[in-house]
Amino acid sequence: MDFLGSEQHKIINGDAIKVLKEFIDDNSIDLIFIDPPYNIGKNFNGHKDKWDKDEDYLEWCYEWLKLCIAKLKSNGSLYVMTSTQFMPYFDIFLRDKINILSRIVWYYDSSGVQAKNYFGSLYEPILYCVKDSNNYKFNSKDILVEAKTGAQRKLIDYRKNPPQIYNSEKVPGNVWEFPRVRYRMDEYENHPTQKPIALLERIIKASSDEGDIVLDPFSGAFTTAFVAKQLHRKSISIELQEDYIKIGLRRLGLSDEYKGVKLEKELKTYELQKINKSQYRLFETNYGTYLHKENQGNSRETL
Ligand SMILES: C[S@@+](CC[C@H](N)C(=O)[O-])C[C@H]1O[C@@H](n2cnc3c(N)ncnc32)[C@H](O)[C@@H]1O
């Protein structure tokens, strides 16, 4: 286990259950966002996200779910994701332990063919839960979206006396449309299940205030902590894979080196192609792909 990051943005390289049990105080966290392995066979840096039996996966999930509930403050909120096939189990497990206020669908369109012989999956489910349904934060004003009836169609509500134009903004419903993170997007990191900044912005704005502590036990590309920092919240991030810890340290601007190696964002293939190959040479290491400018003589300059 390795403790990194800063006082405001803690990063722990270790196993989520162990860290939650041993290093996070009960009743200490304002908001928890949980995006665990989905048990669908994704490859997390060589570690397969697939348990031998579904029961084993669920048992593992139930253990960290119970721990996360214990870590939440009495007015805290918890958002949890998993694959469509396992979310019903989470829902049934959680409903007598915490208040499930919304069952959210994160919908995204896909230009590619998802499936030819059945209806392809174009959404991921999210449960939004609070510990106390009479005392929780929900900053509705910070997450308003356009209400088309008022904003675009400018309709008048004649049931009101005097008649009034419909509101131009509203609190979003439980179907959220955000594009998935694509390779060409600026926010893209080299992680197979990176969540969009926009998704985390809505969650963190709605369910926490400046200075609050946001915990992410499966941090991946550190989207939660990145957004928490931008929104002036504190963060605690747990992640098992060292390579993803390096993304976190760089993405949060906490360090520009790790164990003596410079942390740099990998160049994308189209960025590399743009560069005149006769003048530059690609140099691949375990830590990423770098460009070296071949100077006169033997000297090289890293870009
Ligand atoms: C679905 S991804 C999270 C993606 C993240 N929300 C993002 O936006 O990039 C799940 C992450 O959990 C990590 N992980 C898997 N098992 C873990 C464990 N036992 N403890 C901590 N992290 C773990 C994986 O390495 C992976 O990066």
The ligand as an ORCA input file, in Angstrom:
! r2SCAN-3c Opt
* xyz 0 1
  C     -14.515      0.996    -13.845
  S     -12.876      1.459    -13.451
  C     -13.049      3.077    -12.786
  C     -13.016      4.152    -13.833
  C     -13.083      5.566    -13.274
  N     -14.371      5.873    -12.730
  C     -12.715      6.605    -14.328
  O     -13.502      7.525    -14.605
  O     -11.653      6.480    -14.913
  C     -12.510      0.462    -12.076
  C     -11.114      0.594    -11.519
  O     -11.023     -0.192    -10.325
  C      -9.693     -0.678    -10.207
  N      -9.729     -1.813     -9.262
  C     -10.062     -3.101     -9.519
  N     -10.033     -3.842     -8.383
  C      -9.693     -2.986     -7.384
  C      -9.519     -3.140     -5.981
  N      -9.690     -4.322     -5.392
  N      -9.175     -2.057     -5.254
  C      -8.991     -0.829     -5.860
  N      -9.130     -0.628     -7.193
  C      -9.488     -1.685     -7.935
  C      -9.322     -1.049    -11.623
  O      -7.904     -1.068    -11.793
  C     -10.005      0.073    -12.441
  O      -9.093      1.121    -12.715
*
